[in-house]
Structure formats: C-alpha cells, structure tokens
Amino acid sequence: MAMRIGGSRRKTRHKLLKPHNRKGKISITKYLQKFSEGDKVQLLAEPAVQKGMYFPRYHGKSGVVVGKQGECYKVMIKDSGKEKVMIVHPVHLKALSVKNS
C-alpha cells in the first residue's frame, strides 16, 4: 500500500495564509477568549499557533460550543450531514453574533 506524503498542513498555502493587516503579534485577548455552552462560533485558524488547531478541511465552518476540555473547547459542527465534535483552542475561534429580528 502506498504511503501518503506530507502532514496535516499539506496543500494549505492559501488557506492558512494571514491577510496583510492581521500579520504581526497575536493579541492576548484572542488567547483568553471565553465561551459558554451553546455559543455559536466560527472556525478560523490562526496559522502562527499550531496548538489546538483543527484539520484545515474545516476552516471557515461554524458550529456550537458543547463543552470544554482543558483550555480548549469542544465545538460541534455539521460535515456533510454528520455531526462532528472538534477540540479547538480558543485562538482559532471567532464568536458569531446572533441578530434578533
């Protein structure tokens, strides 16, 4: 059987590229974000931090926080009809605002 060459960041040159205005030091508030169960979040990878990063296929997906594991959060997303739980560091999460209309 043939072995797959490369790791989890293979073929992600453009997906894990920071926009020019986000380059530089990472804000400490991104590390110390707090979420509670039921919060809606979006998965946006911070390429400078590999700890707690999810597989790049799920970049840009949104989900719901279902729990906490250590300093990371468990986020439930839908992937082609299946519900999956990802363990993600808060630096890779962005809170989604919910409009009441």
HUNOR-V379563 format. One record per helix or strand. SS is the DSSP state (hx for helix, st for strand). FROM is the first residue (numbers start at 1). TO is the last residue. If there is no record, write none. Layout:
SS/FROM/TO ; SS/FROM/TO
This chain:
hx/20/22 ; hx/28/31 ; st/40/43 ; hx/56/58 ; st/62/69 ; st/72/79 ; st/82/89 ; hx/90/92 ; st/93/95
